[in-house]
């Protein structure tokens, strides 16, 4: 069986598939982790594009379109990847591939067989997989289900009986909810949860707070039974903090930006006034 998600770095683990195929892997590092997967001859793993860090000489890499992607055209229009990367060991000896997380956080090995063959994730949470794992990205066109600033909510579904690796930013907490137990979580902090959970979106405060900005305006009311994974440093929250720091009046560069824009405005107005038509 797969290791628990809070695995100690550098500790090797072994995944045994339902077909009794054995695949060793290691989760290396502390803050920005790498999962190193050992591949026997003719074995292969699948990952999202752009995550390969290193691999042995016998590994062949190939990009292919993901036909099961339900929102492939929509994702392509909005700049998302609609392909997968496959790593195949074409040699006669064992090989390995190192796949790195795209953000500062933890790599969580999820045995889908323990979750009833299905788990729901935030967009771009999927990193790579071993065995029977299907990644479906759906696009809900109903306006009432679109949450501003979160890139949608739980639009990625992992199904099958294999082992999937997902990424959680910052520190990761696992909450096991009993029947009827309710947990309120900031919507951007939810990485993944089991499909047995009941999730309701709650808007905190009046609509004008959402228009003019604010923190923790949208929360997810999660009711058990099931398991929910929570991250401490979501990308929307991090990007908002960076944007505030850059545009803060206390930032010396802020005044430089204001002066530059003012001078550019003067140059534009003067060129229009003193140019012969």
Steps between C-alpha positions, in 0.01 A plus 500: 500500500605861456666702773304751708503851359709635790798285399844591632737638233759258360306199633436244223156350451354228281168518317329172416229525237185285495679289237784441753743716301758654736634853444744658750502877541656766723384847597811716530548844649322708760344818360506449122480124465585252226349156455749247359333198342688180413398344170561143391545423130187593302344674801372854459359787702287796401540864610380844404732686258801694621557315830791272408812584702736213406490145366733213423633440150265213420184711551318629193270803533197559278223762502153390402154656491274394787179377331314466833532873567137615493593869490795473264392776260402735782829438679697560182317830439587617853868402474484165682677180396289231332782245467672244719863393518581128507832359623579150370797287600612359165822351636582154633581616854313695765476876454361796687335837443486800734185712478503832685216694658417824322472697826637510854303225670449132566452212261218273616477139377131409472399134458171537313394148599471626860273786388250288313673558168435876484622825654427866421785754482570866440604590143868417433531291820590186304874437460552142375358150532584130498266243354129550432432871557271714285518879527185686399481880495145627480381853430176612662345776288233588757574850628390420857777239529781733387705626798717804425871463568508126561507369137177312569455254785584129494489478121751214483387142558741207542345158448626143471681250721859628471724732700477874439735772626354843570667819625394707799661842555655578836411265785232237450238380749280193461156505666295182536134595538245266657138472387330836545819677614539845339816697427523855365805558278618795293420404144854557370648280777325180392735282295297185466217306661324169464185485291294382800515847657219751461636845406304825508637844409434779750548872429598698809383861509321723249572507129680836522779334702558259213509787250748714694709211634539321831630183663318172562192617313421157360516187714415137436271324747617136488285231662614142558556217468829529312849647491604853408856625436571865593796716393633799693641706212263510207620663178214757483581614855873520425445697179274745683766561765763564232270737313428696817869530579584625151220759488532618861572876542768406756692324224765737351442356155134595522586872478733427209216331315265792571756759382575299185131472411451875564794596276381261230158666519657848462704388199190354336290815558776733382553298184129527420489875566809603309468264204371649179199321367 
